[in-house]
């Protein structure tokens, strides 16, 4: 299995009570292979672009849908921190706090830049 570059410890600075929120997203990742990781990276790039576009257009529905998809993918890939981050974005969007989600979206995009 390929290891993801970088780490996701930075999420703790952005999400309140991160450690308490991780457990529902933890899964056994022994079966994650290199091909699945490549698919994940491509998909999370697309979804992060959707989030960034949603921020620019002030499009809550696009942001909610992208965050919801990322939330499901993170734990599956052994990155529950990414799931919690996406959950936090989704919560802020649902609470009509779109502007407050921008730093979270930016942080996710910066993390993805480590895959280049």
C-alpha positions as CSV (number, residue, x, y, z in Angstrom):
1,X,0.0,0.0,0.0
2,X,1.2,3.5,-0.8
3,X,1.5,5.9,2.1
4,X,-0.1,9.3,1.7
5,X,2.4,12.2,1.7
6,X,2.3,14.6,4.5
7,X,0.0,14.2,7.5
8,X,-3.4,15.4,8.6
9,X,-2.4,16.7,12.1
10,X,-3.2,20.2,10.9
11,X,-6.9,19.3,11.0
12,X,-6.8,19.5,14.8
13,X,-6.1,23.3,14.5
14,X,-9.3,23.7,12.5
15,X,-11.8,21.4,14.0
16,X,-13.1,21.6,17.5
17,X,-12.8,18.4,19.6
18,X,-11.2,16.5,16.7
19,X,-10.1,13.4,18.6
20,X,-13.6,12.9,20.1
21,X,-15.1,13.0,16.6
22,X,-12.8,10.6,14.8
23,X,-14.1,7.2,15.9
24,X,-17.2,7.0,13.7
25,X,-14.9,7.4,10.7
26,X,-12.2,4.8,11.5
27,X,-12.2,1.7,9.4
28,X,-9.7,-1.1,8.7
29,X,-7.6,-0.1,5.7
30,X,-5.7,-3.3,5.2
31,X,-7.4,-3.7,1.8
32,X,-6.6,-0.2,0.5
33,X,-4.3,-0.7,-2.5
34,X,-2.4,1.7,-4.8
35,X,-5.1,1.9,-7.4
36,X,-7.8,2.8,-4.9
37,X,-5.5,5.5,-3.5
38,X,-5.1,7.0,-7.0
39,X,-8.8,7.0,-7.5
40,X,-9.3,8.6,-4.1
41,X,-6.8,11.4,-4.9
42,X,-8.4,12.1,-8.2
43,X,-11.9,12.2,-6.6
44,X,-10.9,14.3,-3.7
45,X,-9.2,16.8,-6.0
46,X,-12.5,17.1,-8.0
47,X,-14.6,17.4,-4.9
48,X,-12.2,20.0,-3.4
49,X,-12.5,22.0,-6.6
50,X,-16.3,21.7,-6.2
51,X,-15.9,23.1,-2.7
52,X,-13.7,26.0,-3.9
53,X,-16.2,26.8,-6.7
54,X,-19.0,26.7,-4.2
55,X,-17.2,29.2,-1.9
56,X,-16.6,31.5,-4.9
57,X,-20.3,31.3,-6.0
58,X,-21.7,31.2,-2.5
59,X,-23.4,27.9,-3.6
60,X,-24.3,26.1,-0.4
61,X,-25.8,23.1,-2.1
62,X,-22.6,22.4,-4.2
63,X,-20.5,22.8,-1.0
64,X,-22.8,20.5,1.0
65,X,-22.7,17.8,-1.6
66,X,-19.0,17.9,-2.0
67,X,-18.3,17.9,1.7
68,X,-20.7,15.0,2.2
69,X,-18.9,12.9,-0.4
70,X,-15.5,13.7,1.1
71,X,-16.8,12.9,4.6
72,X,-17.6,9.4,3.4
73,X,-14.3,8.9,1.6
74,X,-11.9,9.9,4.3
75,X,-12.5,7.2,6.7
76,X,-12.6,4.6,4.0
77,X,-9.0,5.6,3.1
78,X,-7.8,5.6,6.6
79,X,-8.0,9.4,6.9
80,X,-10.7,10.0,9.5
81,X,-9.4,13.5,10.1
82,X,-10.4,14.4,6.5
83,X,-13.9,13.0,7.2
84,X,-14.2,15.1,10.3
85,X,-13.0,18.2,8.4
86,X,-15.5,17.6,5.7
87,X,-18.2,17.1,8.4
88,X,-17.3,20.4,9.9
89,X,-17.6,22.1,6.5
90,X,-21.0,20.4,6.0
91,X,-22.2,21.6,9.4
92,X,-21.1,25.2,8.7
93,X,-22.8,25.2,5.3
94,X,-26.0,23.7,6.8
95,X,-25.9,26.4,9.4
96,X,-25.6,29.1,6.7
97,X,-22.1,29.9,7.8
98,X,-20.5,29.5,4.3
99,X,-17.8,32.2,4.9
100,X,-16.6,30.3,8.0
101,X,-16.0,27.2,5.9
102,X,-13.6,28.9,3.6
103,X,-10.5,28.4,5.8
104,X,-11.3,24.7,6.1
105,X,-11.7,24.4,2.3
106,X,-8.4,26.3,1.8
107,X,-6.7,24.0,4.2
108,X,-8.0,20.9,2.4
109,X,-6.8,22.3,-0.9
110,X,-3.4,23.0,0.6
111,X,-3.1,19.5,1.9
112,X,-4.0,18.1,-1.5
113,X,-1.2,20.2,-3.0
114,X,1.2,17.8,-1.2
115,X,0.1,15.1,-3.7
116,X,1.6,16.9,-6.8
